Amino acid sequence: MMTPTRKNPRRAEQAVLAVLPRNATVSNRDKTADLIVSGHDLEIKWIGEGNLHDARTLLDGRGRPDVVVARRMSPGARAALADAGIGWVDESGAAEIAVGSIVVSRSGRAVVHAEKPTRWTPAVLATSEALLCGIRPTVAATQEATGLSTGSCTNALRILTDLGLLVADAERGRGSARRIADHDVLLNAYASAAEAQPQAAELRVGVSWRDPLEGLAELGGKWTRAKIDWMVTGAAAASLIAPYLTAVTSADVYVGADTIAALAAVARESGLRALEGGRLTLRALPTVTTARLATNIEGIRVAPWPRVFVDLRSSGVRGEEAAEHLREVVRAR
């Protein structure tokens, strides 16, 4: 068994070894390689979660490893690494490697449920969402923004500090200040935790819109008059905050309903019918902060940008690219 180098955790090398063909010969490393496989030196690099941002950070840095390893390589990350001619492996057993005579192509094991981070409670998610929207990391400010109790906000800020996502000063009390250690790290941690939460109720309905944004503005007006909370997310929301995708043909909307039955009731009241493959998806609100931090853009209620970022990431390669564009636009403000 090879001893891992400092720059690559043992799990990275184990992931690579697990996908190699049985007839591959593996030799001890030398000063220039992490593994020597069938006579080929392989430099291996661990990039963490394996989202598109992780892959782009690697590609923007110095040097190009032969193989990149992550916990779960996203479709966008896979595409970016493939375009750069770099092999990849993730811990599901999926892999694409082509180095000399080493050719590996594996689909990996499907994961039904992502592992839920134990410390990322709904209150921690809601607080993180607020912080990423610019709310100060104090108990008083987060309580006002989220509507959570003092105890919940205090605990959430403490957990984020313990995780190294916030840096605390020496002062104590409701107004004591913390600061975000790294906005990108907080966003990535929040997004991964949000994606690991149990999927909320959703219902697809049919619409005959030619222009989704015009249709949303009209339908949203009816919901507002009926006192139904609503806000757009995903690609439609991103087209208003940070346009990227050339055409938006469908829409995802959070509404104030917690169950499939409640979503169906909203649909009926709006003259909409459930339809498999429908272009409008009604979804239950994910956190208490989502509705409170929604904004109005061109007559349309839009979910907080961190939540839009999360929903974009889960919609394929183009969605991941749009999410990274959203990150860059918000960062530049």
C-alpha positions in Angstrom: 0.0 0.0 0.0 1.4 3.4 -1.0 1.8 6.2 1.6 -0.2 9.3 0.5 1.6 12.6 -0.1 0.5 15.7 1.8 -1.2 17.2 -1.2 -3.5 14.2 -1.8 -5.5 12.6 1.0 -5.4 8.8 1.1 -9.0 8.7 -0.1 -8.0 10.3 -3.4 -5.5 7.5 -4.2 -7.9 4.9 -3.0 -10.6 6.2 -5.3 -8.2 6.0 -8.3 -7.0 2.5 -7.3 -10.6 1.3 -7.1 -11.4 2.1 -10.7 -8.2 0.8 -12.4 -8.4 -2.4 -14.5 -7.5 -5.6 -12.6 -4.5 -6.1 -14.9 -3.0 -2.7 -14.2 0.3 -2.7 -12.4 0.8 -0.2 -9.6 4.3 0.8 -8.5 5.5 2.8 -5.6 5.5 6.6 -6.2 8.6 8.5 -7.0 9.4 12.2 -6.5 7.4 13.3 -9.6 4.3 11.1 -9.3 1.6 10.2 -6.8 1.0 6.8 -8.4 2.9 4.9 -11.2 0.3 2.8 -13.1 1.5 0.4 -15.9 4.6 2.5 -16.2 2.8 5.9 -16.4 3.4 8.5 -13.8 0.1 9.9 -12.5 -0.2 13.2 -10.6 -3.5 13.1 -8.6 -5.3 16.1 -7.2 -8.2 16.1 -4.7 -10.7 19.0 -5.2 -13.3 18.3 -2.5 -17.0 18.2 -3.4 -16.4 18.3 -7.1 -18.7 21.0 -8.4 -18.0 23.3 -11.4 -16.5 26.0 -9.2 -14.0 23.5 -7.7 -13.0 22.3 -11.2 -12.6 25.9 -12.5 -10.5 26.9 -9.5 -8.2 24.0 -10.3 -8.0 24.9 -14.0 -7.2 28.5 -13.2 -4.3 27.5 -11.0 -0.8 26.4 -11.9 -0.1 23.0 -13.3 -2.4 20.3 -14.6 -2.7 17.0 -12.8 -3.4 13.8 -14.8 -6.4 12.8 -12.6 -8.7 14.9 -10.4 -10.6 13.2 -7.6 -13.7 14.5 -5.8 -16.5 13.2 -3.5 -19.1 13.5 -6.3 -18.1 15.1 -9.6 -20.9 17.2 -11.0 -21.9 17.2 -14.7 -20.4 20.7 -15.1 -17.1 19.7 -13.5 -16.9 16.6 -15.6 -17.4 18.6 -18.8 -14.9 21.2 -17.8 -12.2 18.6 -17.0 -12.9 16.7 -20.2 -12.5 19.9 -22.3 -9.2 20.4 -20.5 -8.0 16.9 -21.2 -7.8 15.9 -17.6 -9.1 12.6 -16.2 -11.4 12.4 -13.2 -12.6 10.0 -10.6 -15.2 10.4 -7.9 -16.1 8.3 -4.8 -19.2 6.8 -6.5 -16.8 4.8 -8.6 -17.5 6.9 -11.7 -14.4 7.7 -13.8 -13.0 8.9 -17.1 -9.3 8.5 -17.5 -7.2 8.3 -20.7 -3.5 8.5 -20.0 -1.2 6.6 -22.3 -2.3 3.0 -22.2 -4.5 3.6 -19.2 -8.1 4.0 -20.4 -10.9 3.9 -17.8 -14.6 4.7 -18.3 -17.0 3.9 -15.5 -20.5 5.1 -14.6 -20.3 4.5 -10.9 -23.0 3.7 -8.4 -26.2 5.7 -8.3 -26.8 7.5 -5.0 -30.4 7.6 -4.0 -30.0 10.0 -1.0 -27.1 12.4 -0.4 -25.6 12.3 3.0 -27.3 15.1 5.1 -24.7 17.2 6.9 -25.6 16.8 10.6 -25.0 20.4 11.7 -26.8 22.0 8.9 -30.2 22.4 10.4 -33.0 24.4 8.7 -32.0 27.4 11.0 -28.4 27.2 9.9 -29.4 27.1 6.3 -31.8 30.0 6.7 -29.1 32.0 8.6 -26.5 31.3 5.9 -28.9 32.3 3.2 -29.4 35.7 5.0 -25.7 36.2 5.5 -25.0 35.5 1.8 -27.6 38.2 1.0 -25.6 40.7 2.9 -27.3 40.6 6.4 -24.7 41.3 9.1 -23.6 38.2 11.1 -25.1 39.4 14.4 -27.9 37.8 16.4 -30.0 40.9 16.2 -29.7 41.3 12.4 -30.2 37.7 11.5 -33.2 37.5 13.8 -34.8 40.4 12.1 -34.0 39.0 8.6 -35.1 35.4 9.2 -37.8 35.7 11.9 -36.1 32.9 13.8 -35.9 33.0 17.6 -32.9 34.6 19.4 -31.8 31.1 20.5 -31.9 29.7 17.0 -29.9 32.6 15.5 -27.3 32.4 18.3 -26.9 28.7 17.8 -26.7 29.0 14.0 -24.0 31.7 14.2 -22.1 29.6 16.7 -22.3 26.5 14.4 -21.1 28.5 11.4 -18.2 29.9 13.5 -17.3 26.4 14.7 -17.3 25.2 11.0 -14.8 28.0 10.2 -17.3 29.8 8.0 -17.5 32.8 10.3 -14.8 34.6 12.2 -15.8 35.9 15.6 -14.4 38.9 17.5 -13.9 39.1 21.2 -17.1 41.1 21.9 -20.2 39.3 23.3 -23.9 39.9 23.2 -26.7 40.3 20.6 -24.8 43.0 18.7 -21.4 41.3 18.7 -19.9 41.1 15.3 -18.7 38.3 13.2 -17.5 38.3 9.6 -17.7 35.8 6.8 -14.3 34.1 6.5 -14.6 33.5 2.7 -17.8 34.1 0.8 -17.1 31.4 -1.8 -16.5 28.8 0.8 -19.7 29.8 2.7 -21.7 29.7 -0.6 -20.3 26.3 -1.5 -20.9 24.8 2.0 -24.5 26.3 2.0 -25.2 24.9 -1.5 -23.9 21.4 -0.7 -26.0 21.3 2.5 -29.1 22.6 0.8 -28.8 20.0 -1.9 -28.5 17.3 0.7 -31.8 18.2 2.4 -34.9 16.0 1.8 -36.6 17.1 -1.4 -39.6 19.4 -0.7 -43.0 18.8 -2.3 -43.4 19.9 -5.9 -46.0 19.8 -8.6 -45.7 20.3 -12.4 -48.5 22.1 -14.1 -49.3 22.9 -17.7 -49.1 26.5 -19.0 -49.6 28.0 -22.5 -47.2 30.9 -22.1 -45.2 32.2 -25.1 -43.1 34.3 -22.8 -42.5 32.7 -19.4 -41.6 36.0 -17.7 -44.8 37.7 -18.9 -46.8 34.7 -17.9 -45.2 34.7 -14.4 -45.8 38.4 -13.9 -49.5 37.9 -14.7 -49.9 34.8 -12.7 -47.9 36.3 -9.8 -50.2 39.2 -9.7 -53.2 36.9 -9.2 -51.3 35.1 -6.4 -50.4 38.4 -4.7 -54.0 39.5 -4.8 -55.0 36.2 -3.3 -52.4 36.6 -0.6 -50.5 33.6 -1.8 -46.7 33.9 -1.1 -44.7 33.2 -4.2 -41.2 33.8 -5.7 -39.5 32.6 -8.9 -36.2 30.6 -8.7 -34.0 28.7 -11.1 -33.3 29.7 -14.7 -36.2 32.2 -14.8 -35.0 34.0 -11.7 -31.4 34.0 -13.0 -32.5 35.6 -16.2 -33.6 38.6 -14.2 -30.7 38.7 -11.7 -27.8 37.7 -14.0 -28.9 36.8 -17.6 -26.9 33.9 -19.0 -29.0 31.3 -20.7 -30.2 32.3 -24.2 -33.7 31.1 -23.8 -35.9 30.3 -20.8 -38.8 28.1 -21.7 -39.9 26.8 -18.2 -40.1 28.2 -14.7 -39.8 27.0 -11.1 -41.8 28.9 -8.5 -41.8 28.6 -4.7 -45.3 29.1 -3.2 -46.6 29.2 0.3 -47.7 25.6 0.4 -46.1 22.7 2.2 -47.6 19.6 0.8 -48.6 18.1 -2.6 -52.3 18.6 -1.6 -51.6 22.3 -0.8 -49.7 22.8 -4.0 -52.6 21.2 -6.0 -55.0 23.6 -4.2 -52.9 26.6 -5.3 -52.9 25.2 -8.9 -56.7 24.8 -8.9 -57.3 28.3 -7.5 -55.0 29.6 -10.3 -56.8 27.7 -13.1 -53.9 25.4 -13.6 -53.9 21.6 -14.0 -51.3 19.1 -13.0 -49.4 17.8 -16.0 -46.4 15.5 -16.1 -43.7 17.4 -18.0 -45.5 20.7 -17.6 -43.4 23.9 -18.0 -44.3 25.4 -14.6 -43.2 23.7 -11.4 -44.7 24.7 -8.1 -42.5 24.0 -5.2 -42.8 24.2 -1.4 -40.6 26.9 0.3 -37.3 25.5 1.4 -36.5 27.8 4.4 -38.2 30.5 6.4 -35.7 33.0 4.9 -36.5 32.3 1.3 -39.8 34.3 1.4 -38.6 37.0 3.7 -35.6 37.8 1.5 -37.3 37.7 -1.9 -37.0 40.8 -4.0 -39.1 42.4 -6.8 -37.5 42.6 -10.2 -39.6 43.9 -13.2 -42.8 43.0 -11.4 -41.7 39.5 -10.5 -41.0 38.2 -7.0 -37.5 36.6 -7.1 -36.1 34.2 -4.6 -32.8 35.2 -2.8 -29.9 34.7 -5.1 -28.2 32.0 -3.0 -31.3 29.8 -3.3 -31.4 30.5 -7.0 -27.8 29.4 -7.2 -28.6 26.1 -5.5 -31.5 25.4 -7.8 -29.5 26.2 -10.9 -26.7 23.8 -9.9 -29.1 20.9 -9.8 -30.3 21.5 -13.4 -27.4 20.1 -15.4 -24.3 21.4 -17.1 -25.9 24.6 -18.4 -27.5 25.2 -15.1 -24.1 24.9 -13.3 -22.6 27.3 -15.8 -25.4 29.8 -15.1 -25.0 29.3 -11.4 -21.3 30.2 -11.6 -22.2 33.2 -13.8 -24.6 34.3 -11.1 -21.9 33.9 -8.4 -19.5 36.2 -10.5 -22.2 38.8 -11.1 -23.2 39.1 -7.4 -19.5 39.1 -6.4 -18.8 42.0 -8.7 -21.5 44.2 -7.2 
